[in-house]
Amino acid sequence: MASSSWQKSTYSASSDNCVEARAADGLIELRESDESDVIVRMTPMTFSLLLDSTKTGEFDHLTTSV
């Protein structure tokens, strides 16, 4: 599988707990840094919709306050 290297979010700074992404064979792959063997694959369009939904707060009800 031809792929680029994993990139982590700039919001993660120096933290090791982060979401990483890369492009691979026309798909976008996501993984959590502390569970790198679990990879979610999606089309670029689905990834775009995921980002848009996240930015508009569609998933905010799934988060918890600490």
N, C-alpha and C positions, 0 to 999 in steps of 0.2 A: 504494500500500500504506500504510494508516494504521498508524502505529507510535509508540511512545514513544521517548524519547532513550536512547542507550546508557548503561549504568551499569557501572562497573568494580568489581571486587572490592575490599573494604576492606583485604584483605591485601596489595594492590598498593601501598598508601601513595602515595608520589609517583612511583613507577616508571612508565615508559612501556610496559614489557613486562607486559601483563596480559590477562586474559580479560574481555571485556565482554559484557553480556547486555541484552536488551530483549524486551518483549512486542510482537508484531506480528500482527494479524489472527488472534488466537486461538492463535498458536504462540509458542514461545520461540526466540529467535535468539541464537546465540553466535558470537563472532569473537575472534580474537587481535589485539591492538592493532597489532602490526607487520605484519599481513597482513589489513587491514580489508576487502579485497575477497572474502575467503573467509568465507562465512557458513554455519553449520550450523543447520538449522531442525528443531524437534521439538515434539511435543505437550507440554503441561504434565505429563502423567503420565509420559512418557518422561524429561523433565527431572528430575522428582522421583526416578525410579528411578536416573538417572545420579548425582544428588547423594548418594542413600543408598549406592550402590555405592562411590562415591569415599570417603565418610566411613568406611565399614567396611574400607577398604583393598583392595578387590577389584582395583584397578589398580596397586597398589604395585610389583608385579614389573616394570612397564613403565618405572619411573623409574630414573635412574642417580644414584649419589653422585658429588659433585664434590670 
